[in-house]
Amino acid sequence: MASLQGHKVFEGPQDRKVLALSASALSDGDYQLAGRMIAVSVIHGGPPPGFFSPTLYDCVAYDHDRRQDPTIEDVADLEVRKQLEKIREARDIETLQEAVTEASSFLSLAGCLIPIRSVNDRETITKAAVAFYVVGRVQSCLECFKDGLRTLGLLATVRQHPTLFKDIFCHQPSPLTAESVEDIFKFQLAEKDSNKYDTDLKVNGWWRDFLQDVQEGDAEEEKISISLSDILIFGTGAAQVPPLGFMPIPSIELSYQAPVDPVTKKTLTHFPTSNTCANLLRLPATPYYSTFKENMVLGIACSPGFGFA
């Protein structure tokens, strides 16, 4: 979402983005569109944005007088940041005057080109210049972006509960682990008196071993390997856990009967299947773990739309 219709809407590192200044994006309504896309995703339990800088989030969630002061790290333009860092790190008036002269064009545009009377003026200049670059110059873009976030009432809700929503907009999800993927999927065991119960227990253990093998990089067949994220995508269609959790709760059941080729009428290899609308993952009830592991890797990796096919 860094750009829409070829126009840059956000800029900065992947986990600390601010609004970019783009006249084309502004005239084409891209800031409103970006806000609407985020609002619809959050309200409907989709993937969280997770890329806002704290400054951008505070600009959205609070009124002007409660915003966090932006920092030099929020300045995406490397040349401008370099000039501001020179000003901030100046230790005497001569060095400070030299740095201010070098950045005079930008400082004049920002309205913070002031006479240097003390080395302490570096703080005043830096703070004003950063505030202009990160917040002041994109005010029109910010207002349009907030208009988009009003979709489905998201902005009003965020402003009512700014602390609760901050992790959704700024937090980077923790890396998936074998344990976290195991916790995501609820394994549906057969009744204890059922003939399938023992098989379910056995495959449940294989499922845990398989997740550990994937995490440790030991799940590879025919030079094809998968990741824990691939498993989550295969079973749910999502690469990470939505901010409000999955609905319905992802579950696992066993598939006992391998499919039959409609032409040859021969039994096909038993691969895993899934229903991403229902968040349902079906595991093959194969007789050996080696076969289970091989079929899981190939089945997930070669699924159209989710793997390498």
Summary of the structure (lengths in Angstrom):
residues: 309
radius of gyration: 26.6
end to end distance: 25.8
largest distance: 89.6
contacts: 882
relative contact order: 0.10
helix: 51%
strand: 10%
